[in-house]
């Protein structure tokens, strides 16, 4: 996480293999909630498709 005690994170999903996000197709956004309170960087989130 980027902040101390961050309770959620918004994850944007794109289709494509271009280097820059702006050059890929946006598919949607979802919010991951329920992250336990902790110092920033301790909760680590890995997203794989």
MDAnalysis code that builds the backbone (N, CA, C; Angstrom):
import MDAnalysis as mda
import numpy as np

u = mda.Universe.empty(147, n_residues=49, atom_resindex=np.repeat(np.arange(49), 3), trajectory=True)
u.add_TopologyAttr("name", ["N", "CA", "C"] * 49)
u.add_TopologyAttr("resid", np.arange(1, 50))
u.add_TopologyAttr("resname", ["UNK", "UNK", "UNK", "UNK", "UNK", "UNK", "UNK", "UNK", "UNK", "UNK", "UNK", "UNK", "UNK", "UNK", "UNK", "UNK", "UNK", "UNK", "UNK", "UNK", "UNK", "UNK", "UNK", "UNK", "UNK", "UNK", "UNK", "UNK", "UNK", "UNK", "UNK", "UNK", "UNK", "UNK", "UNK", "UNK", "UNK", "UNK", "UNK", "UNK", "UNK", "UNK", "UNK", "UNK", "UNK", "UNK", "UNK", "UNK", "UNK"])
u.atoms.positions = np.array([
    [0.834, -1.188, 0.000],
    [0.000, 0.000, 0.000],
    [0.874, 1.245, 0.000],
    [0.303, 2.353, -0.404],
    [1.047, 3.605, -0.503],
    [0.992, 4.435, 0.772],
    [-0.042, 4.218, 1.590],
    [-0.238, 5.021, 2.797],
    [-0.362, 4.138, 4.031],
    [-0.017, 4.694, 5.194],
    [-0.245, 3.991, 6.455],
    [-1.741, 3.747, 6.631],
    [-2.097, 2.578, 7.125],
    [-3.486, 2.221, 7.449],
    [-4.447, 2.403, 6.271],
    [-3.984, 2.156, 5.081],
    [-4.818, 2.296, 3.880],
    [-5.840, 1.157, 3.845],
    [-7.152, 1.462, 3.885],
    [-8.171, 0.416, 3.985],
    [-8.571, -0.206, 2.649],
    [-8.229, 0.445, 1.528],
    [-8.626, -0.076, 0.223],
    [-7.689, 0.459, -0.857],
    [-7.799, -0.155, -2.032],
    [-7.010, 0.305, -3.175],
    [-7.846, 0.107, -4.442],
    [-7.816, 1.085, -5.334],
    [-8.493, 0.976, -6.625],
    [-7.505, 0.405, -7.635],
    [-7.943, -0.601, -8.370],
    [-7.078, -1.265, -9.345],
    [-7.691, -1.091, -10.729],
    [-6.938, -0.469, -11.617],
    [-7.384, -0.266, -12.994],
    [-6.859, -1.412, -13.853],
    [-7.713, -1.933, -14.733],
    [-7.354, -3.063, -15.585],
    [-7.329, -2.598, -17.042],
    [-6.233, -2.928, -17.728],
    [-6.060, -2.542, -19.127],
    [-5.730, -3.767, -19.968],
    [-6.122, -3.714, -21.236],
    [-5.772, -4.750, -22.203],
    [-4.714, -4.188, -23.137],
    [-3.651, -4.926, -23.325],
    [-2.614, -4.499, -24.258],
    [-1.232, -4.752, -23.704],
    [-0.268, -4.610, -24.564],
    [1.119, -4.868, -24.184],
    [2.024, -3.674, -24.457],
    [1.426, -2.519, -24.676],
    [2.207, -1.316, -24.949],
    [2.892, -0.847, -23.674],
    [3.986, -0.153, -23.821],
    [4.789, 0.298, -22.687],
    [4.038, 1.284, -21.797],
    [3.272, 2.182, -22.401],
    [2.562, 3.202, -21.641],
    [1.089, 2.848, -21.513],
    [0.546, 3.037, -20.328],
    [-0.857, 2.722, -20.068],
    [-1.777, 3.432, -21.048],
    [-1.471, 4.669, -21.376],
    [-2.336, 5.450, -22.268],
    [-2.492, 4.806, -23.642],
    [-1.572, 3.922, -24.006],
    [-1.620, 3.272, -25.315],
    [-2.350, 1.933, -25.284],
    [-2.882, 1.548, -24.134],
    [-3.621, 0.302, -23.986],
    [-5.104, 0.597, -23.776],
    [-5.936, -0.411, -23.899],
    [-7.393, -0.248, -23.810],
    [-7.861, -0.436, -22.364],
    [-8.531, 0.567, -21.781],
    [-9.048, 0.406, -20.419],
    [-10.235, -0.563, -20.411],
    [-10.201, -1.546, -19.516],
    [-11.281, -2.529, -19.405],
    [-12.189, -2.252, -18.215],
    [-11.649, -1.653, -17.171],
    [-12.471, -1.368, -16.000],
    [-11.628, -1.128, -14.771],
    [-12.324, -0.872, -13.672],
    [-11.685, -0.604, -12.388],
    [-12.422, -1.385, -11.316],
    [-11.685, -1.929, -10.364],
    [-12.339, -2.525, -9.203],
    [-11.621, -2.067, -7.950],
    [-12.325, -2.136, -6.822],
    [-11.760, -1.690, -5.559],
    [-11.566, -2.888, -4.640],
    [-10.353, -3.045, -4.155],
    [-10.029, -4.078, -3.182],
    [-10.163, -3.446, -1.807],
    [-11.096, -3.946, -0.998],
    [-11.359, -3.370, 0.318],
    [-11.017, -4.374, 1.411],
    [-11.058, -3.901, 2.640],
    [-10.823, -4.785, 3.777],
    [-9.356, -5.022, 4.081],
    [-8.494, -4.127, 3.645],
    [-7.068, -4.262, 3.935],
    [-6.852, -3.934, 5.413],
    [-6.219, -4.831, 6.135],
    [-5.983, -4.636, 7.570],
    [-5.047, -3.450, 7.804],
    [-5.298, -2.668, 8.856],
    [-4.429, -1.527, 9.167],
    [-2.979, -1.972, 9.374],
    [-2.058, -1.273, 8.722],
    [-0.632, -1.588, 8.825],
    [0.154, -0.417, 8.243],
    [1.450, -0.342, 8.562],
    [2.282, 0.706, 7.956],
    [2.332, 0.534, 6.433],
    [2.535, 1.652, 5.737],
    [2.603, 1.584, 4.273],
    [3.697, 0.617, 3.832],
    [3.436, -0.080, 2.763],
    [4.402, -1.026, 2.223],
    [4.329, -2.413, 2.830],
    [3.665, -2.552, 3.973],
    [3.553, -3.877, 4.597],
    [2.487, -4.713, 3.892],
    [1.246, -4.217, 3.739],
    [0.319, -4.978, 2.903],
    [0.778, -4.859, 1.451],
    [1.111, -5.978, 0.837],
    [1.538, -5.961, -0.560],
    [0.486, -6.678, -1.390],
    [0.146, -6.083, -2.510],
    [-0.922, -6.591, -3.362],
    [-0.324, -6.985, -4.702],
    [-0.577, -8.205, -5.120],
    [-0.128, -8.670, -6.430],
    [-1.357, -9.042, -7.236],
    [-1.473, -8.480, -8.422],
    [-2.603, -8.756, -9.303],
    [-2.073, -9.437, -10.555],
    [-2.651, -10.590, -10.888],
    [-2.225, -11.347, -12.059],
    [-3.447, -11.775, -12.855],
    [-3.369, -11.642, -14.166],
    [-4.451, -12.094, -15.044],
    [-3.896, -13.074, -16.040],
])
